[in-house]
């Protein structure tokens, strides 16, 4: 099974997405749903996908579970729930009891938008993470270099849990990279309970001036750090459309992974996502 482990659905006419207000994001400020994604998956040989949260809303998570229930190709939902809520466990249990609830595989929060770089280490957040892991759910890190030390500490605090790093922590590709990012990636990868998504890289480069060759050093670095068993492909559609089509993004990442070996590409396009998210 070929899996796109990171894609989104949204409708700005029905809900507010604060991160989408920037003028340069106007091209993607419109509805995207399963009917838009289906032909792209078929054209690019993708069998299934994991839909990932876009806003801090339990209602969105509920909607994604309904979509997953009605859409066989959506095999997992990484939703949102308030990690600081003392009643988080009850919320998670309620979500899993809903139609489609069996496809809830993880939770994510926009940590890189928090003022506190150590937000993940707050006592209430750590309590929330414990509630997730008690229920065998995965936590997605949405962080940049600034928050990576807290992510590393969290991964160490829960050695038996599963974490997934989204977008390789958004390396500053457009600025030529940084040793801060590369050193922190190496430290996080030393935690064997963390997987890394090779996703969202083209939109960290210059949107009108990138190719597989320019992305490759970053893919190569995370591959060297995480190894072939902990790399996961994700399109980051429709955010990726800012830099290229679904096919262009998939082809570029596929080319990067293939340069590292056919077995690396094969695992990143399915096997590793199934392990990280316990996908059926």
Buried (B, 14 or more C-beta within 10 A) or exposed (E): EBBBBBBBBBEBEEEEBEEBEEEEBEEBBEEBEBEBBEEBBEEBEBBBBBBBBBBBBBEBBBBBBBBBBEBEBBBBBBBBBBBEBEEBBEBBEBBBEBEBBBBBBBBBBBBBEBEEBBBBBBEEBBBBBBBBBEBEBBBBBBBBBBBBBBBBBBBBEBEEBBBBBBBBBBBBBBEEBEEBBBEBBBBBBEBEBBBBBBBBBBBBBEBEEBEBEBBBEBBBBBBEBBBBBBBBBBBBBBBBBBBBBBEBBBBBBBBBBBBBEEEBBBBBBBBBBBBBBEBE
